Amino acid sequence: MGDHTWLLLVHAAATCYMTGVIWFVQLVHYPLFARVGRPGFSGYEREHVRRTGWVVAGPMLVELACALLIVWVAGGLLAWVGLLLTGIIWMSTWGWQVPAHRRLEAGFDATVHVRLTRTNWVRVVAWSGRSAIALTLAA
């Protein structure tokens, strides 16, 4: 795997970065949504979505590309499990988190907020697993 070291290191960096982001979001950021206050929440949520997009879009795309390339050039069970976890993350993002954020842009809804926070655990667990896999592959 020596000639693919750069790929494994970029993959590990993007994955570990996203794992840190998702843990921060889960433990700090999402719980604080309930404290923003209803009058300013819609604007806050729109800004959250816009600013978070800049923080996560690039690393998520790099991570996806790396996961696909690793399966392509090296294969192996860990690479395939990592790719599967990437798919779970993307499905969770587009199936649960994005729709919840769109609903919250209309105003704070406690039920949607709870659903957003609970379903986000799927991404927390998947990214944590991906980090373990990415670091194992890079080691």
N, C-alpha and C positions, 0 to 999 in steps of 0.2 A: 504494500500500500504506500510505499515511500514516495512514489511519483504523484500521489494524490493527497499528500500531506496538507497542501494549501487548502484543498477542498474541505477536508475534515476539520481543519482549524477555523475556517470561515463558517462552516456549518455549526460547530460548537459555539463560536462567539455569538452568532445570530440567535441560536436556540437558548443559550444561557441568558442573553440579554432579554429575550422575550419572557423567559421564565421569571426573571426578576421583575419585569414590568407587570406581569399578570398577578404575581403575589402582592405587589404594592397596590394594584387596583382592587384586588379582592379584600385585603385586610385594612386598607386605609381609605382609598378613594370612593369605592361604591358605598361603604357604610356612611360616609359623610354626605351623600346625596340627601339623606333625610334631614340634614341640618341646614341646608341651603335656604329654605323658606319658600313657600309657594309663590309669592309675588315675582321673584326674580328667577325662578327655576327654569323656565323655558329658555331664556337667554343663556343661562349658565349651561344647560344641557347642550344647546347648539354649539357653544364655544368648546365644551368638553369634547364633543364628537369631532369638531374641526381640528382642534389642537392635538387630540390623541391620534387622529389619522396621520399627522405628520411624524409622530413618534413611532408608530407601529407599522405603517404600510411598507416601508422599505425593508426593515428587518424581516417581516413576515414573508415578503416575496423572495428575499435572499434565502431564507430558511427553506421555503418550498422548493426553490430551484436546486439548492444543495441536496435536499432529501431525494429529489428525483434523480439528480446526477449520481449520487452515491449508490442508489439502487441500480442504475444503468451501468456504472463502471465497476462496481464491486459486488453488488448483490449481497446475499447472506441474510440470515434471519433477523439480526439486529437492524439492518438497513430497512428491511421490509416492515418490521414493527414500527420503526421510526416514521416511515412514510404513512402507515396506517394511522398513527397518532396525529400526524399532520392533517390527514383528511378529517379526523374527528374534530380537531381544532377549527378547521375551516367550516365544517358543517355546523358546529356549535355557534361560531361567530355569525354566520349568515342565517342560520335557522332560528337562533334564540336571541343573541345579544343585539344584533343590528335591529331586528324588529322591536325589541324592548326599548332601545334608545330612540327609535323613531316615535314610539308612543309617548315616551317621556318628554320629547321635544314639545309636545302639545301642553305639557304641564305635569307636575308631580302627581304620580299615582302610586300609592303605597303598595298595592298588589303587584303592579308591574315592577316596582323597585325590588320587592322581595324575590320575585321570579328571576329578575336579572341577576341578583346576587347569588341565588341558589344554583341557577343553571351555569353560572360562570365557574363553579367548582369543576365542571367537566374540563374546561380549558386549563385550570390550575393543575389538576392531576395529570392531564395529557402532556402539558409542557414540562412538568416536573419529570415525568417519565422520559420525555424526549431529551431533556438535559442529561439524564443518566446515560442514555444511549449515545448521545453525541459525544460526551466525554469519554465513554468506553471506546468508541470508534476512533477517537483522536489519540487515545493513549498508546 
